[in-house]
Amino acid sequence: MPQSNRPVVNRRIGGIYCRSKPARDIKLAGNSGMAQLRSDLRYQGSLVSITDVSCRPSSRRLGGEEEVERPEIVFPRAGVFVRHTGFEEIVADANQVLFFNGHDVYRVSHPILAGDDCTSFVFSADVVAEVLDQYHQVIRADPQRPYRLGHGLLRLQTIARLQHLRQRLSDPLATGLEVEERALELLDHVLADIDGQPTEDHRQRTDTVRMRRRWSERVRLLLAKQPEAKFSLAEIARKVYCSPFHLSRIFRATVGSSIHQYQLRLRLALALDRLADGSENLTELGLALGFSSHSHFTAAFQQAFGFSPSNFRRRAMRRRIRKLSKILKAQSSIPN
């Protein structure tokens, strides 16, 4: 979910002055009852602010209206939610990036009560204006409403860049220069991923386009709710009320990926986030995400990212150890 506008307090992280939410849960009231929202502002500078947001709903029902103050780019890292804007419903899972324009009004529902974990980026208007000429399919010359598209499919390598950036934010040795460079590199890769994706044929009837999009969103929601499930194409087609032949063609044309490729990418994106959070048993993690064995998981991960899951986990662990060591040294220097 996008970040909410709440009071913040100042603190210092890794030599970078920034602001962060108090370490407490915020209760959000809406049509869906009370939801817990935790927001942590990881970095704030003149070019970009980065916030981790976690939402834990108490109901699957549609929530009340929400509004974004400034344009945001949101990366769902774990879990799933659905963004409702007018008649459009967009499934937000770990394969996707979502674009929010300033003062966008939307509503959110959670198909599973596990909620979602996201990272939100707010880039300065000057940064967005600089990429206008290169990515005109995604960006327009409107500082408050710069994003033409509501969402898009990311490459796994881009998702890995996001996780590397989040790891660097936890490293006391990271500087503001490094964070901002990595954030702008991530923006460049995101826009490149989205800019080359197929767009809908506007010559088609509106109701046809809407129905095709609805079928594709139903499939994405099904996969996001059960990423570990070993569905057949016939099962998926039955669940979304479409023929297997048409569903396969429609999904690829609408999403830009086959259904089985999308499921694999989703599993690997979720694996990245869990490894970054310290998941220890690779065999259990692979089986929980639907891989047939440890070797199957490792081979798919290696092929997608160019490094093994154990290698990625070691790097994440080293950064956490450095952070904890710095905290312990600071505590030991405080007089009793």
C-alpha positions in Angstrom: 0.0 0.0 0.0 1.1 3.6 -0.5 2.5 5.4 2.5 0.0 7.4 4.7 0.4 11.0 5.8 1.0 10.7 9.5 3.1 12.7 12.0 6.7 11.7 12.1 9.7 12.1 14.4 13.3 12.8 13.5 16.1 10.3 13.9 19.4 9.5 12.3 20.1 6.3 10.4 23.6 5.2 9.1 24.9 8.8 8.9 21.8 9.9 6.9 19.4 12.4 8.4 15.9 11.3 7.8 12.5 11.1 9.5 10.8 7.9 10.7 7.4 6.9 12.1 7.2 6.2 15.8 7.7 2.5 16.6 4.1 1.7 17.0 1.2 0.4 15.0 -1.4 2.8 13.6 -5.1 1.8 13.6 -6.9 2.7 10.4 -10.7 2.7 10.4 -12.7 2.1 7.3 -15.5 0.0 5.8 -13.3 -3.0 6.4 -13.0 -2.4 10.1 -9.7 -1.7 11.9 -6.5 -2.3 10.1 -2.9 -2.1 11.5 -0.6 0.0 9.4 3.1 0.2 10.2 5.1 2.9 8.2 8.9 3.2 8.5 10.6 6.1 6.6 13.9 4.5 5.6 15.4 7.5 3.8 14.6 11.0 2.9 16.7 13.4 0.8 16.1 16.1 -1.8 15.8 13.6 -4.7 13.8 10.7 -3.1 12.1 9.4 0.0 11.8 5.7 0.7 9.2 4.2 3.0 8.5 0.6 4.0 4.8 0.1 4.7 3.1 -3.0 6.2 -0.7 -3.4 6.4 -2.5 -6.1 8.4 -6.3 -5.9 7.8 -9.0 -7.3 10.0 -11.4 -8.0 7.2 -11.4 -8.9 3.5 -14.1 -6.3 2.8 -13.5 -3.2 0.7 -12.0 -0.4 2.7 -12.9 3.3 2.7 -11.5 5.9 0.3 -7.9 6.8 0.5 -5.9 9.6 -1.2 -2.3 10.0 -2.2 -0.8 13.4 -1.5 2.2 13.2 -3.9 3.0 10.9 -6.9 4.4 7.6 -5.6 5.9 4.4 -7.0 5.0 1.4 -4.9 6.6 -2.0 -4.9 4.5 -4.8 -3.2 7.1 -7.2 -1.7 5.0 -9.8 0.1 1.3 -10.5 0.4 -1.4 -9.1 -1.9 -4.0 -6.4 -2.1 -6.4 -5.1 -4.7 -6.5 -1.4 -5.7 -10.0 -0.3 -6.7 -10.2 2.9 -8.8 -13.6 3.5 -10.3 -14.5 0.3 -12.3 -10.8 -0.8 -12.5 -9.4 -3.4 -10.1 -5.6 -4.0 -10.0 -4.1 -6.9 -8.2 -0.9 -5.8 -6.4 1.5 -8.7 -5.9 5.3 -9.1 -5.7 5.7 -9.2 -9.5 4.2 -5.7 -10.0 5.0 -2.1 -9.5 2.1 0.4 -8.9 2.0 4.0 -9.9 0.0 6.6 -7.9 -0.5 10.2 -9.1 -1.0 13.1 -6.7 -4.5 13.2 -5.2 -5.5 9.8 -6.7 -8.5 8.5 -4.8 -8.8 4.8 -4.5 -9.9 2.0 -2.2 -8.2 -1.2 -1.1 -9.3 -4.7 -0.3 -7.2 -7.7 1.0 -8.2 -11.1 -0.4 -6.1 -12.7 2.3 -5.8 -11.5 5.9 -2.1 -11.8 5.9 -2.1 -8.3 4.4 0.9 -6.9 2.5 4.4 -5.4 2.8 5.4 -2.7 0.3 8.1 -0.2 -0.3 7.1 3.3 -1.5 9.3 5.7 -3.5 8.5 9.4 -3.9 10.9 11.0 -6.4 11.2 14.8 -6.7 9.4 16.5 -9.6 12.8 17.4 -11.1 13.9 13.8 -11.2 10.6 12.7 -12.9 10.9 15.6 -15.5 14.4 14.5 -16.5 13.2 11.0 -17.6 10.2 12.4 -19.6 11.8 12.3 -23.0 13.3 8.8 -22.6 10.1 7.1 -21.2 7.2 9.1 -22.7 5.0 6.0 -22.7 5.1 6.0 -18.9 5.8 9.6 -18.0 4.0 12.8 -19.0 4.7 16.5 -18.4 2.5 17.0 -15.3 4.3 17.3 -12.0 1.2 16.2 -10.0 0.1 13.5 -12.3 3.2 12.3 -14.1 2.4 8.6 -14.5 0.4 7.5 -17.5 0.0 3.9 -16.3 -1.4 2.4 -13.1 0.9 -0.6 -12.9 3.3 -2.8 -14.7 5.2 -6.1 -14.7 8.8 -6.0 -13.4 11.7 -8.1 -14.4 13.1 -10.3 -11.6 16.5 -8.5 -11.9 14.7 -5.2 -11.1 13.1 -6.8 -8.1 16.5 -7.9 -7.0 17.8 -4.3 -7.3 15.0 -3.2 -5.0 16.0 -5.8 -2.3 19.7 -4.8 -2.6 18.8 -1.2 -2.1 16.7 -2.1 1.0 19.7 -4.1 2.4 22.0 -1.1 1.9 19.5 1.1 3.8 20.1 -1.2 6.8 23.9 -0.9 6.5 25.5 1.8 8.8 28.2 2.4 6.2 25.7 3.4 3.4 25.9 7.1 2.5 23.2 9.4 1.1 25.0 9.5 -2.2 25.0 5.7 -2.6 21.3 5.5 -1.6 20.2 8.2 -4.1 22.3 6.7 -6.9 20.8 3.3 -6.3 17.3 4.7 -6.2 17.7 6.5 -9.5 19.2 3.4 -11.1 16.2 1.5 -9.8 13.8 4.1 -11.3 15.6 3.8 -14.7 15.2 0.0 -14.7 11.5 0.2 -13.6 10.6 2.6 -16.4 12.6 0.6 -18.9 10.7 -2.6 -17.9 7.3 -0.9 -18.3 8.1 1.2 -21.3 8.5 -1.8 -23.6 5.4 -3.7 -22.5 2.4 -4.2 -24.8 -0.4 -1.7 -24.6 -4.1 -2.4 -25.2 -5.4 -1.9 -28.7 -7.7 1.1 -28.4 -9.6 -0.1 -31.5 -11.1 -2.9 -29.5 -14.5 -2.4 -27.9 -14.3 -1.1 -24.3 -16.3 -4.0 -22.8 -14.0 -6.5 -24.6 -10.9 -4.8 -23.2 -12.5 -4.7 -19.7 -13.4 -8.4 -19.8 -9.9 -9.4 -20.9 -8.4 -7.3 -18.2 -10.8 -8.8 -15.7 -9.8 -12.4 -16.6 -6.1 -11.5 -16.3 -6.6 -9.9 -12.9 -8.5 -12.9 -11.7 -5.6 -15.2 -12.7 -3.1 -12.9 -11.0 -5.2 -12.8 -7.8 -5.5 -16.6 -7.8 -1.7 -17.0 -8.2 -1.0 -14.4 -5.5 -3.3 -16.0 -3.0 -1.7 -19.5 -3.6 1.7 -19.0 -5.1 2.7 -22.5 -4.0 -0.3 -24.3 -5.7 0.4 -26.6 -8.6 -2.4 -25.5 -10.9 -3.1 -26.9 -14.3 -4.2 -24.6 -17.1 -7.6 -26.2 -17.1 -8.0 -25.7 -13.4 -7.1 -22.0 -13.7 -9.4 -21.5 -16.6 -12.3 -23.1 -14.7 -11.8 -20.9 -11.7 -11.9 -17.7 -13.8 -14.7 -18.9 -16.2 -12.7 -18.8 -19.4 -11.5 -21.4 -21.9 -7.9 -22.5 -21.5 -7.0 -21.6 -25.1 -8.4 -18.1 -24.9 -7.1 -17.5 -21.4 -3.5 -18.4 -22.3 -3.6 -15.9 -25.2 -5.4 -13.2 -23.4 -3.1 -13.3 -20.3 0.1 -13.1 -22.4 -1.3 -10.2 -24.5 -2.6 -8.3 -21.4 0.2 -9.0 -18.9 3.2 -9.6 -21.2 4.0 -13.0 -19.7 2.7 -16.5 -19.9 0.8 -17.8 -16.8 3.5 -20.3 -15.8 6.3 -17.7 -16.2 4.3 -15.3 -14.1 3.8 -17.9 -11.4 7.6 -18.7 -11.3 8.5 -15.0 -11.2 6.1 -14.5 -8.3 7.6 -17.4 -6.3 11.1 -16.0 -6.9 10.1 -12.5 -5.9 8.6 -13.8 -2.7 11.7 -15.8 -2.1 13.9 -12.7 -2.4 11.9 -10.9 0.3 11.9 -13.8 2.7 15.7 -14.4 2.3 16.2 -10.7 2.9 14.2 -11.0 6.1 16.4 -13.9 7.3 14.7 -17.1 6.2 17.1 -19.8 7.2 16.0 -23.2 5.8 16.3 -23.1 2.0 14.6 -26.5 1.6 11.6 -25.5 3.6 11.4 -22.1 1.9 11.5 -23.7 -1.6 8.8 -26.2 -0.8 6.6 -23.6 0.9 6.7 -21.6 -2.4 5.9 -24.5 -4.6 9.3 -25.7 -5.8 9.6 -29.5 -5.9 12.9 -29.7 -4.1 15.9 -27.7 -2.8 17.8 -28.3 -6.0 14.8 -27.1 -8.1 14.6 -23.9 -6.0 18.3 -23.2 -6.2 18.5 -23.8 -10.0 15.5 -21.5 -10.7 16.9 -18.8 -8.4 20.4 -19.1 -9.9 19.1 -18.9 -13.5 16.9 -15.9 -12.7 19.4 -13.8 -10.7 22.9 -15.1 -11.5 23.6 -16.0 -7.8 22.3 -18.7 -5.5 19.8 -18.2 -2.7 22.5 -19.1 -0.1 24.8 -16.4 -1.5 22.1 -13.8 -1.4 21.2 -14.8 2.2 24.9 -14.6 3.3 25.2 -11.1 2.0 21.9 -10.0 3.7 23.2 -11.6 7.0 26.5 -9.8 6.9 24.8 -6.5 6.6 22.5 -7.3 9.5 25.5 -8.3 11.6 27.3 -5.1 10.9 24.2 -3.1 11.8 23.7 -5.0 15.1 27.4 -4.6 15.9 27.2 -0.9 15.5 24.1 -0.7 17.8 25.8 -2.8 20.5 29.0 -0.7 20.4 26.9 2.4 20.7 25.0 0.9 23.7 28.2 -0.2 25.4 29.6 3.4 25.2 26.7 4.8 27.2 27.6 5.3 30.9 25.5 3.5 33.5 
